[in-house]
Amino acid sequence: MKIEQFEKSLIEMGIAENIVYGNLSDRVLSGADKIEVSSADDIVIKRENDKTAYIDNDNQIINSAIREKYDKFEIYREYLVEKNKYMNLTNIVEKDEVYKKHFLDSLSVFLFDGLKEGNSVIDIGTGAGFPAVPMKIMMPSLEITLMDSLKKRVNFLEEVGHNISLDMNYVHGRAEDYGRRKDFREKFDIAVSRAVANFSTLLEYALPFVKVGGFFIALKGRAYKEELESSKRALKELGSEVMDIMDVNIPCTDLSHKLIIVKKHQPIVDKYPRKAGTPQKKPL
């Protein structure tokens, strides 16, 4: 996927304005020596290096706002595909497919406007880094923690972070264990997960990490209704409620899924999460 296609897809998904263009004045104008309004519909920003960025009347920045982020995504993609020859990281390796099914799919979390600059975010069962690494590339101010139970995947993620200069935290362990630790329990603004697991199980994995008043964002497929129906007890036991269910459609594909937004209203009792393996074997 070329940079122009990537930018267009972000715009079509409705997530570009806040995360790509939202901080234009801080990102571009801080280094500007001249600002010219060339017409009613077009603004030209001339920077110290004489490179010019154009903003059209749809607030689209051409050849400036997305370049640095796209370059990081390219390094990430190339390294993912290369390491996948020796590790079981993904079945998706073709360039366009990686962008559509991994990167854009992950970035759909930005449709939720409760996700703010500087939020602390933990990704439960992150695997090859989805959705949290694309989130960090797109919004560098996020304080990202990546958690996975397989050490080799955590090692891979550390290498990714080093290769594209991302400051992230890496945790090798199980959610059931770390969710009981004082240095992790109720310390995060937001938990996210794209892991393949029952929704009730994910709730027990994720919500112990979330502060009261914070959110859990789950990326779920077409079977979400059945999972939601069976998660009522888990939501009640874990002091939370489903606040919103958002539709996600990936441009130029027939891919669609849901963002399930869960808000945590009260602290979780000490018996949760249960011991390792129990939430999966016996969902609430």
PECORGI-V98523 format. One record per backbone hydrogen bond with DSSP energy under -0.5 kcal/mol. CO is the residue of the C=O (numbers start at 1). NH is the residue of the N-H. Records with the same first field share a line. If there is no record, write none. Layout:
CO->NH / NH
//
This chain:
2->6
3->7
4->8
5->9
6->10
7->11
8->12
9->13
10->14 / 15 / 16
11->14
15->19
16->20 / 21
21->24
23->27
24->28 / 29
25->30
28->31
29->32
31->48
34->46
36->38 / 44
42->38 / 39
43->45 / 55
44->36 / 46
45->47 / 53
46->33 / 34
47->50
51->47
53->45
54->56 / 62
55->43
56->59
60->56 / 62
61->63
62->54
64->68
66->70
67->71
68->72
69->73
70->74
71->75
72->76
73->77
74->78
75->79
76->80
77->81
78->82
79->83
80->84
82->85
83->86 / 87
87->89
91->93
94->98
95->99
96->100
97->101
98->102 / 103
99->104
100->105
102->106
103->107
104->108
105->108
106->109
107->110
108->111
109->112
111->113
112->115
114->116
116->119
119->121 / 143
120->189 / 190
121->145
122->124 / 192
123->125 / 126 / 147
126->129 / 130
129->133 / 134
131->135
132->136
133->137
134->138
135->139
139->142
142->144
143->121
144->169
145->123 / 147
146->171
147->125 / 126
148->173
149->151
150->153 / 154
151->155
152->156
153->157
154->158
155->159
156->160
157->161
158->162
159->163
160->164
161->166
162->165
165->167
166->168
169->146
171->148 / 173
174->177 / 178
175->179
177->180
178->181
181->184 / 185
184->187
188->211
189->215
190->122
191->217
192->124
193->219
195->197
198->202
199->203
200->204
201->205
202->206
203->207
206->209 / 210
207->210
208->186
209->187 / 188
211->214
214->264
215->191
216->218 / 262
217->193
218->220 / 260
220->258
221->224
222->225
223->227
224->228
225->229
226->230
228->231
229->232
231->235
232->236
233->237
234->238
235->240
236->239
239->265 / 266
241->243 / 263
244->261
246->259
248->257
249->251
250->253
255->250
257->248
258->220 / 260
259->246 / 261
260->218 / 262
261->243 / 244
262->216
263->241 / 265
264->213
269->272
275->278 / 279
277->281
278->282
//
